[in-house]
């Protein structure tokens, strides 16, 4: 059985070519985008906290550009693997950043690493969550 540490190492390796961007979000002067930019400018994948992202934080991760999303992917995976059932960045929050266009931009190694994370987290989810994972896995694998 794969451990969370092994999964995180696989994701870090798959996304290791991602560099810290100068601009983290899509270009906009919207208050929410500006707030998201300031959150991510203060964090790295290692220092990203569950209170920085997800529904409880207003989903600032949805404003990330592709380069920033790739850069933070190991941090998002770490948060999902560390999440308990009541607090923090949850699997459902993670799914929101796995849209088809974002997945399509990844190489095979990145897709495989994220597919392994989804497969691992699947068992902790509700039936609805499992259905969402199955749809994302389909996109990652084919």
Beta strands, then each sheet from edge to edge (+ up, - down):
end
